Amino acid sequence: MAFYLYILKCSDDSYYTGHTDDIERRLSEHFKGEMACYTKKRLPIELVHMQEFPTRYEALSAERQVKRWSRKKKEALIQDNWEELQRLAKKNFLK
């Protein structure tokens, strides 16, 4: 069974990060506004990043980590810009 980290871009230009073991069902719930969460009042939304993990623990750990990231760092991940992601990580580490 696979587990997923996902990032949604909301209509207000904000990002929502979550994890699930059933990506199709979870995205459908978000898109239809069926989840009583952050995205419900920010429709329409768009899936901008998805990453697969072998365990729920790894997906949840990744979600918690990404939720603490700056917008710039999330956007580097979304764009698969590993160079920028590393630069931003070093910048934060040196603070």
N, C-alpha and C positions, 0 to 999 in steps of 0.2 A: 504494500500500500504506500502510495506517495502522499506527501504533505506539501503544502504550498504557502509561500510568502507572496502577497500581492500588494500592489500600490494602485489606488484609484485616484484619478484627478477629478475633482468636483467642479461644479458649475461656478463656484466662487473662486476658482483657481487654487484652492487648497488641496492638500494630499491626505488621503486616508490609507493607513497601512494595516493589514490584517493577515491572518493565517487560517488555513482550512485543510481538511482532508478530502473535500468534494468541491473543487474549484467551480465547476459548472453550476451546481446548485447555489453556492454562495454568491457568485456573480449575478445569477438570476434574481436572487433575493434582494441584492443591492440595487440592481437596475430597476426593479419593480417597486422599490421603496417599501418592501415588506419587513425590513429589519429596523427595529427601533434603535437606531444608532446615528452617528455623526452624518452619514451620507443621506439619510432620509429627507432632510430639508435642503440638500445641496444637489438635487437632480437637475439636469442629467449628469451622469458620471461616465468616465472612460477608464478602461483598464490600460495602465501605462507600463506596468512591470509585473512579471510573474517569475518566480524562481521555485524549482522543485527541490525537496529535501527528502532523505530516506526515513526520517523519524519526526514525530510531532515535536519532540523536544528541540530539535535543530530548527524547525520552522518557527516555533514560538520564540526561541532565543534570537533568531534573526529579526523577527518582528519587534521584539523589545529593543534591540539594538538600533534598528532603523528609525523607530519612533523617537529616539533621542537625538537623531541627526538633524542638522540644519537643512533648510530648504535646498541650498546649493549642493550639499552632499547627496541628498535624495535625488536631485536632478542629474547629478553625475552618474549615479547608479542606474537611473532610468535610461540614460543615453549610452550606457555601457562604456562610459569614459573613465577607464580604470586609472589613467594617468592623473586626471583631475581628482578622482576619489582619493588616491594616495596622497596627493598634494594637500588636500583639505584635511585628511587624517593627520598628517604630520604637523600641519599648522595648529590643529587643536591640541595635539600632544605636547607641543612646545609651550603652550600657554601656562 
